[in-house]
Amino acid sequence: MMRDKISRLMLLLGVAAVGYVWYFEPTYAQEELTQRLCESLVYRLFGSVVFLSLCLYFHYRLLHLPPKSAWSVWLPCIAVVVNNLPILALANGTAWVERWDLFPLFVADALLIGVFEELAFRGTLFLAILEKRRDSKKKIFWTTVVSSALFGLLHLTNLLDGAGVGATLMQVGYSFLIGGMCSIVLLKTGNLLICILLHAVFDFGGMLIPTLGAGKIWNVPTIVITAVLGVAVAAWEIYVLLHVTPEETEKFYPTAPVEQRDVEGERRQ
């Protein structure tokens, strides 16, 4: 099929591009922070091409119109990701942005992090595991937990880049939670774009001050709001996940194997 040929070509070009920037390490700017943001952006751009091609090749359906009933699932998640913005710290003046000149580049990088990681982990890995383990609510639940745990544990690689143990373990925990949240949103909405938006806003809020600013983010009101909101939304999302049915997962997959659809297409011609 033409779609499969296009996806293979995209995969080849994406892998080649990732290999090129990894091996040759191009210089985009002399200033360290600008160079780091550009490297991140380029890697995730080409990585997104790789995983988008895999989604196309496996014929995963990721752009459904969310049902009205799904509003109760993804709206609370918006509250969680918006709360990750350092709103109180910025308002109180305990934290501030210093590098406004890099703000557009930072926004683009945060968005591409969402695109890349959601295509890789929700759009590809999660659905690949789920495809063979979705004949019961229990299997759907544990598939979601395991794939989210893998997403979290992958962030242990930050230790290789010199990140502190405490900060890395905290990121592993956050990544597990955001991965689980996005997996549940995908299951109920069928739309990966919502997951990408949630992920991008969450990362934008969490990285804004550490990357472009300075100051103290955490204060007592922020900690209390984050804890209460996090526990409440987590409890609700777990309840939702426990009630996801095998029938709800059918929307992600072709109704027939690729080979069978190829034969049927040839017959129609």
C-alpha positions as CSV (number, residue, x, y, z in Angstrom):
1,M,0.0,0.0,0.0
2,M,1.1,3.6,-0.7
3,R,0.7,4.5,3.0
4,D,3.1,1.8,4.0
5,K,5.7,2.8,1.4
6,I,5.5,6.4,2.7
7,S,5.8,5.4,6.3
8,R,8.9,3.2,5.5
9,L,10.5,6.2,3.6
10,M,9.7,8.5,6.6
11,L,11.2,6.0,9.0
12,L,14.4,5.7,6.9
13,L,14.8,9.4,6.6
14,G,14.1,10.0,10.3
15,V,16.6,7.4,11.5
16,A,19.2,8.8,9.1
17,A,18.6,12.3,10.3
18,V,18.8,11.3,14.0
19,G,22.0,9.4,13.2
20,Y,23.5,12.4,11.4
21,V,22.9,14.9,14.2
22,W,24.1,12.3,16.9
23,Y,27.3,11.5,15.1
24,F,28.3,14.9,13.7
25,E,26.9,17.1,16.6
26,P,26.3,20.2,14.5
27,T,26.8,23.6,16.0
28,Y,23.8,25.8,16.0
29,A,24.9,28.6,18.2
30,Q,28.0,29.7,20.2
31,E,26.1,30.3,23.4
32,E,25.7,27.2,25.5
33,L,22.0,27.4,26.4
34,T,20.9,28.3,22.9
35,Q,23.0,25.4,21.6
36,R,21.4,23.0,24.1
37,L,17.8,24.1,23.2
38,C,18.6,23.8,19.5
39,E,20.0,20.3,19.9
40,S,17.0,19.2,21.9
41,L,14.6,20.7,19.3
42,V,16.4,19.0,16.4
43,Y,16.6,15.6,18.0
44,R,13.0,15.6,18.9
45,L,11.9,16.9,15.5
46,F,13.5,14.0,13.7
47,G,12.6,11.5,16.5
48,S,9.0,12.5,16.0
49,V,9.3,11.7,12.3
50,V,10.6,8.2,13.3
51,F,7.7,7.4,15.6
52,L,5.0,9.1,13.4
53,S,6.2,6.8,10.6
54,L,5.7,3.7,12.9
55,C,2.2,4.9,13.9
56,L,1.4,5.2,10.2
57,Y,2.9,1.8,9.3
58,F,1.0,0.0,12.1
59,H,-2.2,1.9,11.0
60,Y,-2.9,3.1,14.6
61,R,-5.8,5.5,14.7
62,L,-5.0,8.4,16.9
63,L,-7.1,11.3,15.8
64,H,-10.7,10.5,16.9
65,L,-13.2,13.1,17.8
66,P,-13.4,12.9,21.6
67,P,-16.9,11.9,22.9
68,K,-18.7,14.3,25.1
69,S,-18.3,11.8,28.0
70,A,-14.5,12.2,27.9
71,W,-14.7,15.8,29.0
72,S,-14.8,14.6,32.6
73,V,-11.5,12.8,32.0
74,W,-9.3,15.3,30.3
75,L,-10.5,18.6,31.9
76,P,-9.2,17.7,35.4
77,C,-5.9,16.9,33.7
78,I,-5.7,20.4,32.3
79,A,-5.9,21.7,35.9
80,V,-2.9,19.5,36.8
81,V,-0.7,20.7,33.9
82,V,-1.7,24.4,34.4
83,N,-0.9,24.1,38.1
84,N,2.7,23.0,37.1
85,L,3.2,26.6,35.8
86,P,5.1,28.7,38.5
87,I,2.2,31.1,38.7
88,L,2.4,32.0,42.4
89,A,6.2,32.2,42.3
90,L,6.1,34.6,39.3
91,A,3.3,36.6,40.9
92,N,5.2,36.9,44.2
93,G,8.5,37.8,42.6
94,T,10.3,34.8,44.2
95,A,11.0,33.5,40.7
96,W,11.6,35.3,37.4
97,V,12.4,34.8,33.7
98,E,15.8,36.1,32.7
99,R,16.2,34.9,29.1
100,W,13.2,36.3,27.3
101,D,15.3,36.3,24.1
102,L,15.1,32.5,24.1
103,F,11.5,32.2,25.1
104,P,10.2,31.3,21.5
105,L,12.9,28.6,21.2
106,F,11.9,27.3,24.6
107,V,8.2,27.1,23.7
108,A,9.0,25.3,20.5
109,D,11.2,22.8,22.4
110,A,8.5,22.2,25.0
111,L,6.0,21.5,22.3
112,L,8.3,19.1,20.5
113,I,9.0,17.2,23.7
114,G,5.3,16.6,23.9
115,V,5.0,15.6,20.3
116,F,8.0,13.3,20.4
117,E,7.3,11.6,23.7
118,E,3.6,11.1,23.1
119,L,4.2,9.6,19.6
120,A,6.9,7.4,21.1
121,F,5.3,6.2,24.3
122,R,1.5,6.6,23.9
123,G,1.2,6.5,20.1
124,T,3.6,3.6,19.6
125,L,4.8,1.7,22.7
126,F,1.6,1.8,24.7
127,L,-0.7,0.8,21.8
128,A,1.8,-1.9,20.7
129,I,1.6,-3.5,24.1
130,L,-2.1,-2.9,24.5
131,E,-2.9,-4.6,21.2
132,K,-2.2,-8.0,22.5
133,R,-3.3,-7.3,26.1
134,R,-6.7,-5.7,26.0
135,D,-9.3,-8.5,26.4
136,S,-10.1,-7.6,30.0
137,K,-10.3,-4.5,32.2
138,K,-7.6,-6.0,34.4
139,K,-5.1,-6.4,31.5
140,I,-5.9,-2.8,30.2
141,F,-5.2,-1.5,33.7
142,W,-1.8,-3.2,34.1
143,T,-0.7,-2.5,30.6
144,T,-1.3,1.2,31.3
145,V,0.7,1.0,34.6
146,V,3.6,-1.0,33.0
147,S,3.9,1.3,30.0
148,S,3.8,4.4,32.2
149,A,6.5,2.8,34.5
150,L,8.7,2.2,31.5
151,F,8.3,5.8,30.5
152,G,9.3,7.0,34.0
153,L,12.2,4.6,34.3
154,L,13.6,5.8,31.0
155,H,14.4,9.1,32.6
156,L,17.0,7.4,34.7
157,T,19.3,8.0,31.7
158,N,19.5,11.6,32.9
159,L,22.0,10.3,35.4
160,L,24.4,9.7,32.5
161,D,24.2,13.4,31.7
162,G,25.2,14.4,35.2
163,A,21.8,15.0,36.7
164,G,21.5,14.6,40.5
165,V,20.1,11.5,42.0
166,G,17.3,13.3,43.9
167,A,16.2,15.4,40.9
168,T,16.3,12.4,38.6
169,L,14.2,10.2,40.9
170,M,11.7,13.1,41.2
171,Q,11.5,13.3,37.4
172,V,11.0,9.5,37.2
173,G,8.0,9.9,39.5
174,Y,6.6,12.8,37.7
175,S,7.1,11.1,34.3
176,F,5.3,8.0,35.6
177,L,2.3,10.1,36.7
178,I,2.1,12.2,33.5
179,G,2.5,9.0,31.4
180,G,-0.3,7.3,33.2
181,M,-2.5,10.4,32.9
182,C,-1.9,10.8,29.2
183,S,-2.5,7.0,28.6
184,I,-5.9,7.3,30.3
185,V,-6.8,10.4,28.3
186,L,-5.8,8.6,25.1
187,L,-8.0,5.6,26.0
188,K,-11.0,7.7,26.7
189,T,-10.7,10.4,24.0
190,G,-8.9,8.5,21.2
191,N,-7.1,11.7,20.4
192,L,-3.3,11.9,20.8
193,L,-3.3,15.7,20.2
194,I,-4.9,16.2,23.6
195,C,-2.2,14.2,25.2
196,I,0.5,16.2,23.3
197,L,-1.0,19.4,24.5
198,L,-1.2,18.2,28.1
199,H,2.4,17.0,28.0
200,A,3.8,20.1,26.4
201,V,2.1,22.5,28.9
202,F,3.3,20.3,31.8
203,D,6.9,20.4,30.6
204,F,6.7,24.1,29.8
205,G,5.6,24.9,33.3
206,G,8.1,22.6,35.0
207,M,11.1,23.7,32.9
208,L,10.5,27.4,32.5
209,I,12.3,28.7,35.5
210,P,15.1,26.1,35.7
211,T,15.9,26.7,32.0
212,L,15.3,30.4,31.4
213,G,15.0,31.9,34.9
214,A,16.1,31.9,38.5
215,G,14.6,32.0,41.9
216,K,12.5,29.8,44.2
217,I,9.5,28.1,42.7
218,W,8.1,26.2,45.6
219,N,6.2,27.8,48.5
220,V,3.6,26.5,51.0
221,P,0.5,27.4,49.0
222,T,2.0,25.8,45.8
223,I,2.9,22.6,47.7
224,V,-0.6,22.4,49.3
225,I,-2.5,23.1,46.0
226,T,-0.2,20.6,44.1
227,A,-0.7,17.9,46.7
228,V,-4.5,18.2,47.0
229,L,-5.0,18.6,43.2
230,G,-2.6,15.7,42.4
231,V,-4.2,13.3,44.8
232,A,-7.8,14.2,43.8
233,V,-7.1,13.9,40.0
234,A,-5.0,10.7,40.4
235,A,-7.8,9.0,42.3
236,W,-10.4,10.0,39.7
237,E,-8.2,8.9,36.8
238,I,-7.5,5.5,38.4
239,Y,-11.2,5.1,38.9
240,V,-11.7,5.9,35.2
241,L,-8.9,3.5,34.1
242,L,-10.5,0.6,36.2
243,H,-13.6,1.0,34.1
244,V,-12.1,1.1,30.6
245,T,-13.6,-1.8,28.6
246,P,-12.0,-3.8,25.8
247,E,-14.5,-2.4,23.4
248,E,-13.2,1.1,24.0
249,T,-9.7,0.0,22.7
250,E,-11.0,-1.2,19.3
251,K,-10.9,2.4,17.9
252,F,-7.1,2.4,17.8
253,Y,-6.6,-0.6,15.6
254,P,-7.5,-1.6,12.0
255,T,-10.5,-3.7,11.7
256,A,-8.5,-6.3,9.7
257,P,-4.9,-7.2,9.4
258,V,-2.9,-5.2,6.8
259,E,-2.4,-8.2,4.5
260,Q,-6.1,-8.9,4.5
261,R,-6.9,-5.3,3.6
262,D,-4.3,-5.4,0.8
263,V,-6.0,-8.5,-0.7
264,E,-9.4,-6.9,-0.4
265,G,-8.1,-3.7,-2.1
266,E,-6.7,-5.7,-5.0
267,R,-10.1,-7.5,-5.4
268,R,-11.9,-4.2,-5.6
269,Q,-9.6,-3.0,-8.3
